[in-house]
Amino acid sequence: MSADPEKARASARDWHLDRSYASYAEMARAEASRADGIDFVMITTPNHLHFPVAKAFLEQGIHVVLDKPMTLNLAEARDLVDLVERSKLIFALTHTYTGYPMVRYARHLVQEGKLGEIRKVLVEYVQDWLMKPEEQAGNKQRSGELIPPVPAWLVASEILGLMRPICWSM
């Protein structure tokens, strides 16, 4: 509901949820110990949190559905793979756009050979909010008290590592 524990509790009340947690680590421990605990967790946090959150739930024996990217580096990815293989838990990595009709149709065209030999593919995923100066506000990526005007997890190389988007203005 929110990274802010008070906001999370308020949202849980508004949604008539019977439990709320101050952190993902607390949630993983608590849900693992409950007879009626969750069956799995869907992780859609900022990218730099994917690894620690997934690891926390897997270590507590809870199945994980994780939004891409899996991790920010190969070492973290290998740690998760090892943990999943040892635990025999379900670990699903989502790739959001694979179900889009345009993507599915393009795949069909390639599989049917209707486009000829594919020698190069260029893909663009425009992030319009990155086109404006950082100090401007007014969209969900920049809102909230706990993140800077442009969330560091979206543009900071020290957080994103190799996953940092490459953006420039012309």
ABEGO torsion letter per residue (X at the ends): XBABAAAAAAAAAAAGBABBBABAAAAAAAAAABAABBABBBBABBAAAAAAAAAAAAAAGBBBBBBOBABABAAAAAAAAAAAAAAGBBBBBBBAAAABAAAAAAAAAAAAGAAEBBABBBBBBBBAAAABBAABBGBAAABEAABBABBAAAABAAAAEAABBBBBBX
